[in-house]
């Protein structure tokens, strides 16, 4: 770390300053160095625009205090208005350089022991082309050799042009990067080396950040998959335990046999859970899809929850008015629908009617699941599809509906909800109809599968 006045005392001729901002702290460092130069008998040619000159003078007054009037009125501080030479069409190089030369000559007549030219390349220099910048810097070099003048030139990084970099690397002895208490000093060679080093480090950090994002996303997806799997296993156990309890209280062997068949089928879903985990980890979700008769899925859903309606006061009504097929992961769709049915059962608290109704609307199957439970207010409806939001307290995970919504979305479907406190809730699910008359091979290739099962 180093200050400007130190470099000036070491005989440096060209110093460039790269400013990342128009901050007072950074400008204070420059002003202090300029004042130190004047205090030691030096002189300054200060180049700025007319509007900026007033601000510069006020800034210098604030920094230099009681000495400011004396310094500003002395012959060792020469202001040059660049507006006479610089406009939107370019720069009057000859006139500009002649005026600078006059300013330097004036300082020399005052026997200034050191003279510097201070100027800033800002947005007003944008029209100046590369060739003119080269001519200006070559002329500055000549002035430095002829008069021993030093040049302190400032650049704003947000207005920095590629042409400026050529000049910085070719003509400058040192390049300063702004700071709060001092400047970071580079030679042109050091600046290039440091830039490449930072670029390499940034790329390495960027790669590490990407890897961490991928890892975090993988763990998040894995966590959601495991939580969803546990939720599904819990639903399976609810059905298995429910039918097992019914079997224990049943004397009719045919009825017991029917319950055991349902238990066996539900238990086989465990294999589907395993397959789903494997395929999702592989990123191969589509391989789990087949064409299914929609009523087959709904009837299986009803079988999985029917044991909940064996108690007095609980009724289920099934009204299916579709004869179409859907292309889906049957396990995911079935368990999403079962979860909504079980939520309805919980909401009715042992007394009410669950109505399952389907029909077709344009190119979609519409499934309505209605309960006569306690209902929800608007604030609850606004949040029910959020992960981990639950109205069941410690008894709920808050995952069922969020997973269901995601699964319906993955099947190009959607889910809607309507509810009134004290009257009940209705979920409406829309899923696209698979046009069974389409040529299967054309649509999905040789691996496309059709399942024509209708009911258990």
C-alpha positions as CSV (number, residue, x, y, z in Angstrom):
1,X,0.0,0.0,0.0
2,X,1.3,3.5,-0.9
3,X,0.3,7.1,-1.2
4,X,0.7,9.4,-4.3
5,X,3.1,11.8,-2.7
6,X,5.5,8.9,-2.0
7,X,5.6,7.9,-5.6
8,X,6.0,11.5,-6.8
9,X,9.1,11.9,-4.5
10,X,10.6,8.8,-6.0
11,X,10.8,10.4,-9.4
12,X,7.9,8.7,-11.0
13,X,6.7,10.5,-14.2
14,X,3.3,8.8,-15.0
15,X,0.8,7.7,-12.5
16,X,-2.7,6.4,-13.4
17,X,-5.5,6.1,-10.8
18,X,-8.4,3.7,-11.4
19,X,-11.4,4.8,-9.3
20,X,-14.3,2.4,-8.7
21,X,-16.5,5.2,-7.4
22,X,-16.7,9.0,-7.1
23,X,-16.2,8.7,-3.3
24,X,-15.1,11.5,-1.0
25,X,-12.6,9.2,0.8
26,X,-10.7,8.4,-2.4
27,X,-10.8,12.0,-3.6
28,X,-9.5,13.1,-0.2
29,X,-6.4,11.0,-0.7
30,X,-5.7,12.8,-4.0
31,X,-6.4,16.2,-2.5
32,X,-4.0,15.5,0.4
33,X,-1.2,14.5,-2.0
34,X,-1.8,17.7,-4.1
35,X,-1.7,19.9,-1.0
36,X,1.5,18.2,0.2
37,X,3.0,18.9,-3.2
38,X,2.0,22.6,-3.1
39,X,3.3,22.9,0.5
40,X,6.7,21.6,-0.5
41,X,7.0,24.2,-3.3
42,X,5.5,22.3,-6.2
43,X,2.9,23.4,-8.7
44,X,-0.2,21.9,-10.3
45,X,-1.9,22.2,-13.7
46,X,-5.5,21.1,-12.8
47,X,-7.6,20.2,-15.9
48,X,-11.4,19.9,-15.5
49,X,-14.6,21.1,-17.0
50,X,-16.1,24.5,-16.1
51,X,-19.0,23.0,-14.1
52,X,-16.7,20.7,-12.3
53,X,-14.1,23.4,-11.5
54,X,-16.5,25.1,-9.0
55,X,-17.0,21.7,-7.2
56,X,-13.2,21.0,-7.3
57,X,-12.4,24.4,-5.8
58,X,-15.0,23.9,-3.0
59,X,-13.6,20.4,-2.4
60,X,-10.1,21.7,-2.2
61,X,-11.1,24.4,0.2
62,X,-12.7,21.9,2.4
63,X,-9.6,19.8,2.4
64,X,-7.0,22.6,2.7
65,X,-8.8,24.7,5.3
66,X,-7.4,28.1,6.1
67,X,-4.6,27.7,3.5
68,X,-7.0,27.3,0.7
69,X,-7.5,30.9,-0.3
70,X,-3.7,31.5,-0.4
71,X,-3.1,28.4,-2.4
72,X,-5.9,29.0,-4.9
73,X,-4.8,32.6,-5.5
74,X,-1.2,31.6,-5.9
75,X,0.5,31.2,-9.3
76,X,1.4,27.6,-8.4
77,X,-2.2,26.3,-9.1
78,X,-3.3,26.6,-12.7
79,X,-6.8,25.6,-13.8
80,X,-7.4,24.7,-17.4
81,X,-11.0,24.4,-18.7
82,X,-11.1,21.4,-21.0
83,X,-14.5,22.4,-22.4
84,X,-12.7,24.7,-24.9
85,X,-11.0,21.7,-26.5
86,X,-13.2,18.7,-25.9
87,X,-16.7,18.2,-27.4
88,X,-18.9,15.4,-28.8
89,X,-16.9,15.5,-32.1
90,X,-13.6,14.8,-30.5
91,X,-10.7,16.8,-29.1
92,X,-8.6,19.8,-30.4
93,X,-5.3,18.1,-29.6
94,X,-3.1,21.0,-30.7
95,X,-5.0,23.6,-28.7
96,X,-5.3,21.4,-25.7
97,X,-1.5,20.6,-25.6
98,X,-0.5,24.2,-26.2
99,X,-2.6,25.3,-23.2
100,X,-1.1,22.6,-21.0
101,X,2.4,23.7,-22.1
102,X,1.7,27.3,-21.2
103,X,0.5,26.2,-17.8
104,X,3.7,24.2,-17.2
105,X,5.8,27.1,-18.4
106,X,4.0,29.4,-15.9
107,X,4.8,27.0,-13.0
108,X,8.4,26.9,-14.1
109,X,8.6,30.7,-14.1
110,X,7.4,30.5,-10.5
111,X,10.3,28.2,-9.8
112,X,8.1,25.3,-8.7
113,X,10.4,22.5,-7.7
114,X,8.0,19.9,-9.0
115,X,5.1,20.3,-11.4
116,X,2.3,17.9,-12.1
117,X,-0.6,17.8,-14.5
118,X,-3.8,16.4,-13.0
119,X,-6.8,15.4,-15.1
120,X,-9.6,12.8,-15.3
121,X,-10.7,10.6,-18.1
122,X,-14.5,10.5,-17.6
123,X,-17.6,10.1,-19.8
124,X,-16.9,13.4,-21.7
125,X,-13.8,11.7,-23.2
126,X,-15.8,9.0,-24.8
127,X,-15.9,10.5,-28.3
128,X,-12.0,10.6,-28.4
129,X,-10.7,7.8,-30.6
130,X,-7.8,5.5,-29.9
131,X,-5.4,7.3,-32.3
132,X,-6.0,10.7,-30.6
133,X,-5.4,9.1,-27.1
134,X,-2.1,7.8,-28.4
135,X,-1.1,11.3,-29.7
136,X,-2.1,12.9,-26.4
137,X,0.0,10.4,-24.3
138,X,3.0,10.7,-26.7
139,X,2.8,14.5,-26.3
140,X,2.6,14.1,-22.5
141,X,5.7,12.0,-22.6
142,X,7.5,14.7,-24.5
143,X,6.4,17.3,-22.0
144,X,7.6,15.1,-19.2
145,X,11.1,14.8,-20.8
146,X,11.3,18.5,-21.7
147,X,10.0,20.1,-18.5
148,X,10.4,17.3,-15.9
149,X,6.6,17.4,-15.4
150,X,4.8,14.5,-13.8
151,X,1.3,13.4,-14.9
152,X,-1.4,12.2,-12.5
153,X,-4.3,10.9,-14.5
154,X,-7.5,9.5,-13.1
155,X,-9.9,6.9,-14.7
156,X,-13.4,6.0,-13.6
157,X,-13.9,2.2,-13.9
158,X,-17.5,2.5,-14.9
159,X,-16.5,4.7,-17.8
160,X,-13.4,2.7,-18.7
161,X,-12.8,2.0,-22.4
162,X,-10.6,-0.7,-23.9
163,X,-8.5,2.1,-25.5
164,X,-7.6,3.4,-22.0
165,X,-6.0,0.0,-21.1
166,X,-3.6,0.3,-24.0
167,X,-2.4,3.7,-22.7
168,X,-2.2,2.5,-19.1
169,X,0.0,-0.5,-20.0
170,X,2.2,1.4,-22.4
171,X,2.9,4.8,-20.9
172,X,2.4,4.6,-17.1
173,X,5.0,3.8,-14.5
174,X,2.5,3.0,-11.8
175,X,-1.2,2.3,-11.7
176,X,-3.1,3.0,-8.4
177,X,-6.4,1.3,-7.5
178,X,-8.4,3.4,-5.1
179,X,-8.8,2.6,-1.4
180,X,-10.0,4.2,1.8
181,X,-6.7,5.0,3.6
182,X,-4.3,4.5,0.7
183,X,-4.0,3.2,-2.8
184,X,-2.9,-0.3,-4.0
185,X,0.0,0.3,-6.2
186,X,0.8,-1.8,-9.3
187,X,3.3,-1.6,-12.2
188,X,1.6,-2.5,-15.5
189,X,3.2,-5.9,-15.4
190,X,2.0,-6.5,-11.8
191,X,-1.5,-5.3,-12.8
192,X,-1.7,-7.9,-15.6
193,X,-0.3,-10.6,-13.4
194,X,-2.8,-9.8,-10.6
195,X,-5.7,-9.5,-13.0
196,X,-5.0,-13.0,-14.4
197,X,-4.5,-14.4,-10.9
198,X,-7.8,-12.9,-9.7
199,X,-9.5,-14.2,-12.9
200,X,-8.1,-17.7,-12.2
201,X,-9.2,-17.5,-8.6
202,X,-12.6,-16.2,-9.5
203,X,-13.1,-19.0,-12.0
204,X,-12.0,-21.6,-9.4
205,X,-14.4,-20.0,-6.9
206,X,-17.2,-19.9,-9.5
207,X,-16.6,-23.6,-10.2
208,X,-16.7,-24.5,-6.5
209,X,-19.8,-22.4,-6.1
210,X,-21.5,-24.3,-9.0
211,X,-20.5,-27.6,-7.5
212,X,-21.8,-26.6,-4.1
213,X,-25.1,-25.4,-5.7
214,X,-25.4,-28.8,-7.5
215,X,-24.6,-30.6,-4.3
216,X,-27.1,-28.6,-2.3
217,X,-29.8,-29.1,-4.9
218,X,-29.1,-32.8,-5.0
219,X,-29.4,-33.1,-1.3
220,X,-32.5,-31.0,-1.3
221,X,-34.1,-33.1,-3.9
222,X,-33.0,-36.3,-2.1
223,X,-34.5,-34.9,1.1
224,X,-37.8,-34.2,-0.6
225,X,-37.8,-37.6,-2.2
226,X,-37.2,-39.3,1.1
227,X,-39.8,-37.2,2.9
228,X,-42.3,-37.9,0.2
229,X,-41.4,-41.6,0.3
230,X,-42.0,-41.7,4.1
231,X,-45.3,-39.9,3.6
232,X,-46.4,-42.5,1.0
233,X,-45.3,-45.4,3.2
234,X,-47.3,-43.9,6.0
235,X,-50.4,-43.9,3.7
236,X,-49.7,-47.5,2.8
237,X,-49.6,-48.5,6.5
238,X,-52.8,-46.6,7.2
239,X,-54.6,-48.8,4.5
240,X,-52.9,-52.0,5.6
241,X,-53.6,-51.4,9.3
242,X,-57.2,-50.4,8.5
243,X,-58.0,-53.5,6.6
244,X,-56.1,-55.7,9.0
245,X,-58.3,-54.3,11.9
246,X,-61.4,-54.9,9.8
247,X,-60.4,-58.5,9.1
248,X,-59.9,-59.2,12.8
249,X,-63.5,-58.1,13.5
250,X,-65.0,-60.0,10.5
251,X,-66.5,-63.5,10.5
252,X,-67.3,-63.7,6.8
253,X,-64.5,-65.5,5.1
254,X,-65.2,-64.0,1.7
255,X,-65.1,-60.5,3.2
256,X,-61.8,-61.4,5.0
257,X,-60.4,-62.7,1.7
258,X,-61.3,-59.5,0.0
259,X,-59.6,-57.4,2.7
260,X,-56.5,-59.6,2.5
261,X,-56.3,-59.1,-1.3
262,X,-56.4,-55.4,-0.8
263,X,-53.7,-55.6,1.8
264,X,-51.6,-57.7,-0.5
265,X,-52.0,-55.2,-3.4
266,X,-51.2,-52.2,-1.2
267,X,-48.1,-54.0,0.2
268,X,-46.9,-54.5,-3.4
269,X,-46.8,-50.8,-3.7
270,X,-43.6,-51.0,-1.6
271,X,-41.9,-52.3,-4.7
272,X,-43.2,-49.4,-6.7
273,X,-41.8,-47.0,-4.1
274,X,-38.3,-48.6,-4.5
275,X,-38.5,-48.4,-8.3
276,X,-39.6,-44.8,-8.1
277,X,-36.6,-43.9,-5.9
278,X,-34.2,-45.7,-8.3
279,X,-35.6,-44.0,-11.4
280,X,-35.8,-40.5,-9.8
281,X,-32.2,-40.7,-8.8
282,X,-31.3,-41.7,-12.4
283,X,-33.5,-38.8,-13.6
284,X,-35.6,-41.2,-15.6
285,X,-39.1,-40.4,-14.3
286,X,-40.8,-40.9,-17.7
287,X,-39.9,-44.6,-17.7
288,X,-42.4,-45.1,-14.9
289,X,-45.3,-43.9,-16.9
290,X,-47.9,-46.0,-18.7
291,X,-51.3,-45.6,-20.3
292,X,-54.0,-46.3,-17.7
293,X,-57.8,-46.4,-17.7
294,X,-58.7,-43.5,-15.4
295,X,-61.6,-45.4,-13.7
296,X,-59.1,-48.2,-12.8
297,X,-57.0,-45.7,-10.8
298,X,-60.0,-44.1,-9.1
299,X,-61.5,-47.5,-8.1
300,X,-58.1,-48.5,-6.6
301,X,-58.0,-45.2,-4.7
302,X,-61.5,-45.9,-3.3
303,X,-60.4,-49.4,-2.2
304,X,-57.5,-48.0,-0.3
305,X,-59.7,-45.6,1.8
306,X,-62.9,-47.6,1.9
307,X,-62.1,-49.0,5.4
308,X,-62.5,-45.4,6.7
309,X,-66.2,-45.6,5.9
310,X,-67.1,-48.7,7.8
311,X,-68.1,-46.7,10.8
312,X,-71.6,-45.2,11.2
313,X,-72.0,-41.6,10.0
314,X,-69.3,-41.8,7.4
315,X,-70.3,-42.2,3.7
316,X,-68.6,-42.2,0.4
317,X,-70.3,-41.5,-3.0
318,X,-68.5,-42.4,-6.2
319,X,-69.9,-40.9,-9.5
320,X,-67.6,-41.7,-12.4
321,X,-68.6,-40.2,-15.8
322,X,-65.6,-40.8,-18.0
323,X,-64.4,-43.7,-20.1
324,X,-61.0,-42.2,-21.0
325,X,-57.3,-43.0,-20.5
326,X,-54.4,-41.0,-19.1
327,X,-50.7,-41.4,-19.6
328,X,-49.2,-41.3,-16.1
329,X,-47.1,-42.7,-13.3
330,X,-50.0,-44.7,-11.8
331,X,-48.5,-45.0,-8.4
332,X,-47.8,-41.2,-8.0
333,X,-51.2,-40.2,-9.3
334,X,-53.0,-42.8,-7.2
335,X,-51.3,-41.8,-4.0
336,X,-51.8,-38.1,-4.6
337,X,-55.5,-38.7,-5.0
338,X,-55.6,-41.0,-1.9
339,X,-53.8,-38.3,0.1
340,X,-56.6,-35.8,-0.8
341,X,-59.3,-38.4,0.1
342,X,-57.7,-39.1,3.5
343,X,-57.4,-35.3,4.1
344,X,-61.1,-35.1,3.5
345,X,-61.8,-38.0,5.9
346,X,-59.7,-36.2,8.6
347,X,-61.6,-32.9,8.0
348,X,-65.0,-34.6,8.6
349,X,-63.9,-35.9,12.0
350,X,-66.0,-39.1,11.9
351,X,-69.2,-37.6,10.4
352,X,-69.8,-36.6,6.8
353,X,-69.8,-37.6,3.1
354,X,-66.9,-37.8,0.7
355,X,-68.0,-37.4,-2.9
356,X,-65.8,-38.6,-5.8
357,X,-67.0,-37.3,-9.1
358,X,-65.4,-37.4,-12.6
359,X,-66.4,-36.0,-16.0
360,X,-64.7,-34.8,-19.2
361,X,-64.2,-31.2,-20.2
362,X,-62.6,-30.5,-23.6
363,X,-59.3,-32.5,-23.6
364,X,-59.2,-33.1,-19.9
365,X,-60.6,-35.5,-17.3
366,X,-61.9,-33.5,-14.3
367,X,-61.9,-35.2,-10.9
368,X,-63.7,-33.6,-8.0
369,X,-63.1,-34.7,-4.4
370,X,-65.6,-33.1,-2.0
371,X,-66.0,-33.4,1.7
372,X,-68.5,-32.0,4.1
373,X,-65.9,-31.3,6.7
374,X,-65.0,-28.2,8.7
375,X,-63.6,-26.3,5.6
376,X,-60.9,-23.6,5.4
377,X,-60.6,-19.9,5.5
378,X,-58.9,-17.9,2.6
379,X,-55.6,-17.5,4.4
380,X,-55.3,-21.3,4.8
381,X,-56.3,-22.0,1.2
382,X,-53.6,-19.6,0.1
383,X,-51.0,-21.7,1.8
384,X,-52.1,-25.4,1.6
385,X,-49.8,-26.2,-1.3
386,X,-46.7,-24.8,0.5
387,X,-44.2,-27.5,1.6
388,X,-44.4,-28.2,5.4
389,X,-47.6,-26.2,5.9
390,X,-50.1,-28.2,7.8
391,X,-53.4,-27.7,9.7
392,X,-53.0,-31.0,11.6
393,X,-50.4,-29.9,14.1
394,X,-47.9,-32.6,15.1
395,X,-50.1,-35.2,13.3
396,X,-49.3,-33.8,9.8
397,X,-46.1,-33.3,7.8
398,X,-47.3,-30.6,5.4
399,X,-45.9,-32.6,2.5
400,X,-49.0,-34.4,1.0
401,X,-50.6,-31.5,-0.9
402,X,-47.4,-29.9,-2.0
403,X,-46.2,-33.2,-3.4
404,X,-49.6,-33.9,-5.0
405,X,-49.5,-30.5,-6.7
406,X,-46.0,-31.1,-8.0
407,X,-47.0,-34.6,-9.3
408,X,-50.1,-33.2,-11.1
409,X,-47.9,-30.5,-12.6
410,X,-45.4,-33.1,-13.8
411,X,-48.4,-34.7,-15.7
412,X,-49.3,-31.4,-17.4
413,X,-52.3,-31.2,-15.0
414,X,-53.4,-28.9,-12.3
415,X,-55.2,-28.8,-9.0
416,X,-57.7,-26.2,-7.6
417,X,-59.3,-25.8,-4.3
418,X,-62.6,-24.3,-3.0
419,X,-63.7,-24.2,0.6
420,X,-66.0,-22.6,3.1
421,X,-65.7,-22.7,6.8
422,X,-68.2,-25.0,8.3
423,X,-69.4,-26.4,4.9
424,X,-66.5,-28.4,3.5
425,X,-63.9,-28.4,0.8
426,X,-63.7,-29.4,-2.9
427,X,-60.5,-30.2,-4.7
428,X,-60.7,-30.2,-8.5
429,X,-58.0,-32.0,-10.5
430,X,-57.5,-31.7,-14.2
431,X,-55.5,-34.3,-16.2
432,X,-55.0,-34.4,-20.0
433,X,-56.8,-37.2,-21.8
434,X,-54.7,-39.6,-23.7
435,X,-56.2,-40.1,-27.2
436,X,-56.1,-43.8,-27.3
437,X,-56.7,-43.9,-31.1
438,X,-53.3,-42.2,-31.7
439,X,-50.6,-44.4,-33.0
440,X,-48.6,-45.3,-29.9
441,X,-45.2,-45.9,-31.6
442,X,-45.4,-42.5,-33.4
443,X,-46.2,-40.7,-30.1
444,X,-43.8,-42.3,-27.7
445,X,-41.7,-44.9,-29.3
446,X,-41.5,-48.7,-28.9
447,X,-41.2,-48.6,-25.1
448,X,-44.6,-46.9,-24.7
449,X,-46.8,-49.1,-22.4
450,X,-50.6,-49.5,-22.2
451,X,-52.4,-50.8,-19.2
452,X,-56.0,-51.7,-19.8
453,X,-56.9,-52.7,-16.3
454,X,-60.2,-51.2,-15.2
455,X,-61.0,-52.3,-11.6
456,X,-59.6,-54.6,-9.0
